[in-house]
Amino acid sequence: MVNGQNLLHLTRRRLPYYRRGIGIIFQDHKLLADRSVADNVALPLVVAGYRGVEIARRVRAALDKVGLLGKERSTPQTLSGGEQQRVGMPARWWRAAAAAGRRADRQLGSRVVA
């Protein structure tokens, strides 16, 4: 039983859809120790091709949302374990949003081509 749902009653076909609604926070946060909190949060945006002003805006908004806005210049080793977990959360949000966007693009593309 997970979140009120008996997983034994899910079909193999429905299980992947159920899994998409589950978030996992790992204990190994995969943060870059030689970079600031802001740099760690910004890295996925840099890789995704965002530019300076947009990166800065998104990083500040994300750090504010997870309660770390005053810690953007800190390094990961100066943070508590819970704070380190929260540094990694925006990257997971952005990856999930990008994946959802790619799925929507594929669905739209298949309708346009059909």
C-alpha positions as CSV (number, residue, x, y, z in Angstrom):
1,M,0.0,0.0,0.0
2,V,1.5,3.3,-1.1
3,N,-0.3,6.6,-0.8
4,G,-3.6,4.8,-0.4
5,Q,-3.1,2.7,-3.5
6,N,-2.6,-1.1,-3.3
7,L,0.2,-1.6,-5.8
8,L,-0.6,-5.3,-6.1
9,H,-3.8,-4.3,-7.8
10,L,-2.1,-2.2,-10.5
11,T,-1.7,-3.8,-13.9
12,R,1.7,-3.9,-15.5
13,R,0.4,-1.3,-18.0
14,R,-0.8,1.2,-15.2
15,L,2.4,0.8,-13.0
16,P,4.6,3.2,-15.1
17,Y,1.8,5.9,-14.9
18,Y,1.6,5.5,-11.1
19,R,5.4,5.7,-10.8
20,R,5.4,9.1,-12.6
21,G,3.6,10.6,-9.6
22,I,6.2,9.5,-7.0
23,G,9.1,11.7,-6.1
24,I,12.3,10.4,-4.6
25,I,15.0,12.3,-2.8
26,F,18.3,10.4,-2.6
27,Q,20.8,10.7,0.3
28,D,23.7,11.2,-2.1
29,H,22.9,14.6,-3.5
30,K,25.4,14.6,-6.3
31,L,26.4,18.3,-5.7
32,L,29.6,19.8,-6.9
33,A,31.6,20.5,-3.8
34,D,33.8,23.2,-5.5
35,R,30.7,25.2,-6.7
36,S,28.3,27.4,-4.9
37,V,24.7,26.5,-4.2
38,A,23.6,28.9,-7.0
39,D,26.1,27.2,-9.4
40,N,24.8,23.8,-8.5
41,V,21.2,24.8,-9.1
42,A,22.1,26.7,-12.4
43,L,24.1,23.8,-14.0
44,P,21.1,22.0,-15.5
45,L,19.9,25.2,-17.0
46,V,23.3,26.0,-18.5
47,V,23.4,22.5,-20.0
48,A,19.8,23.0,-21.4
49,G,21.0,26.1,-23.2
50,Y,19.4,28.9,-21.1
51,R,21.2,32.3,-21.0
52,G,22.5,34.4,-18.1
53,V,19.5,36.6,-17.2
54,E,17.0,33.7,-17.4
55,I,19.3,31.4,-15.4
56,A,19.7,34.0,-12.7
57,R,15.9,34.6,-12.5
58,R,15.1,30.9,-12.3
59,V,17.9,30.1,-9.8
60,R,16.7,32.9,-7.5
61,A,13.1,31.7,-7.8
62,A,14.0,28.1,-7.1
63,L,16.2,28.9,-4.1
64,D,13.4,31.1,-2.7
65,K,10.9,28.3,-3.2
66,V,13.1,25.8,-1.3
67,G,14.0,28.3,1.5
68,L,17.7,28.8,0.5
69,L,17.7,32.2,-1.1
70,G,20.2,33.6,1.5
71,K,22.6,30.7,0.8
72,E,23.2,31.1,-2.9
73,R,27.0,31.8,-2.3
74,S,27.5,29.0,0.2
75,T,29.2,25.7,-0.8
76,P,27.4,22.4,-0.3
77,Q,29.7,21.3,2.6
78,T,28.5,24.2,4.7
79,L,24.9,23.2,4.4
80,S,23.0,20.7,6.5
81,G,21.9,17.4,5.0
82,G,18.3,18.7,4.5
83,E,19.6,21.9,2.9
84,Q,21.7,19.8,0.5
85,Q,18.7,17.8,-0.5
86,R,16.8,21.0,-1.2
87,V,19.6,22.3,-3.5
88,G,19.1,19.2,-5.7
89,M,15.3,19.6,-5.9
90,P,15.1,22.3,-8.7
91,A,17.2,20.3,-11.0
92,R,14.8,17.4,-10.6
93,W,11.9,19.7,-11.2
94,W,13.5,21.1,-14.4
95,R,14.3,17.6,-15.7
96,A,10.7,16.5,-15.1
97,A,9.3,19.6,-16.8
98,A,11.7,19.1,-19.8
99,A,10.6,15.5,-20.1
100,A,6.9,16.5,-20.0
101,G,7.6,19.1,-22.7
102,R,9.3,16.5,-24.9
103,R,6.3,14.1,-24.4
104,A,3.9,17.0,-25.4
105,D,6.1,17.9,-28.4
106,R,6.1,14.2,-29.6
107,Q,2.3,14.0,-29.1
108,L,1.7,17.2,-31.0
109,G,4.1,16.2,-33.7
110,S,2.3,12.9,-34.2
111,R,-1.0,14.7,-34.6
112,V,0.4,17.2,-37.0
113,V,2.0,14.5,-39.2
114,A,-1.1,12.3,-39.1
